C-alpha cells in the first residue's frame, strides 16, 4: 500500500539564500589562510548581513555560512592585531636598546 505525496510538511515560504553568504565565508577562510587583511572585511560584512537576515523575518538557509565567515574574520582580525602589536613592541625595544642606531 502506498500513500499519496502531500508535498513538503513545512509552512511558510521556502528557505532563501542570501547572495553574500558565500562571499563572506570565502573572505573569512582566506583571511585565516592567505591574507590577514581580509579579516575585518569579512567581520563587518558578516555583521551587516546578519542584521539583514534577522530583520527580514524570513528563513535563510545559509545563515550558518555567514556566521562561520564572520567568526573567521574575527579570529583573523585578532591575530592581525596581536601580530602588529608584537612588531611594534619589538621595534620599540630595538629603538630603546640602540640596536637600530647602527652602533
For each residue, the residues with C-beta under 8 A, 3 or more apart:
1:
2:
3:
4:
5:
6: 9
7:
8:
9: 6
10:
11:
12: 59
13: 16 58 59
14:
15: 58 59 60 61
16: 13 58 59 60 61
17: 21 60 61 62
18: 21 49 52 53 60 62 63 66
19:
20: 23 24 45 49 66
21: 17 18 24 25 49 60 62 63 65 66 69
22: 25 26 62 65
23: 20 26 27 45
24: 20 21 27 28 42 45 46 49 65 66 69 70 73
25: 21 22 28 29 65 66 68 69 72
26: 22 23 29 30 69
27: 23 24 30 31 38 41 42 45 69 73
28: 24 25 31 32 38 39 42 46 68 69 70 71 72 73 76
29: 25 26 32 33 69 72
30: 26 27 33 34 35 38
31: 27 28 34 35 36 37 38 39 41 42 72 73 76 77
32: 28 29 36 39 72 75 76
33: 29 30
34: 30 31 38
35: 30 31 38
36: 31 32 39 76 77 79 80 83
37: 31 40 41 80
38: 27 28 30 31 34 35 41 42 73 76
39: 28 31 32 36 42 43 72 73 74 75 76 77 79 80
40: 37 43 44 73 77
41: 27 31 37 38 44 45 73
42: 24 27 28 31 38 39 45 46 69 70 72 73 76
43: 39 40 46 47 70 73 74 77
44: 40 41 47 48 73
45: 20 23 24 27 41 42 48 49 69 70 73
46: 24 28 42 43 49 50 66 67 69 70 73
47: 43 44 50 51 70
48: 44 45 51 52
49: 18 20 21 24 45 46 52 53 66
50: 46 47 53 54 63 66 67 70
51: 47 48 54 55
52: 18 48 49 55 56
53: 18 49 50 56 58 60 63 66
54: 50 51
55: 51 52
56: 52 53 60
57:
58: 13 15 16 53
59: 12 13 15 16
60: 15 16 17 18 21 53 56 63
61: 15 16 17
62: 17 18 21 22 65 66
63: 18 21 50 53 60 66 67
64: 67 68
65: 21 22 24 25 62 68 69
66: 18 20 21 24 25 46 49 50 53 62 63 69 70
67: 46 50 63 64 70 71
68: 25 28 64 65 71 72
69: 21 24 25 26 27 28 29 42 45 46 65 66 72 73
70: 24 28 42 43 45 46 47 50 66 67 73 74
71: 28 67 68 74 75
72: 25 28 29 31 32 39 42 68 69 75 76
73: 24 27 28 31 38 39 40 41 42 43 44 45 46 69 70 76 77
74: 39 43 70 71 77 78
75: 32 39 71 72 78 79
76: 28 31 32 36 38 39 42 72 73 79 80
77: 31 36 39 40 43 73 74 80 81
78: 74 75 81 82
79: 36 39 75 76 82 83
80: 36 37 39 76 77 83 84
81: 77 78 84 85
82: 78 79 85 86
83: 36 79 80 86 87
84: 80 81 87 88
85: 81 82 88 89
86: 82 83 89 90
87: 83 84 90 91
88: 84 85 91 92
89: 85 86 92 93
90: 86 87 93 94
91: 87 88 94 95 100
92: 88 89 95 96
93: 89 90 96 97
94: 90 91 97 99 100
95: 91 92 98 100
96: 92 93
97: 93 94
98: 95 101 103
99: 94 103
100: 91 94 95
101: 98
102:
103: 98 99
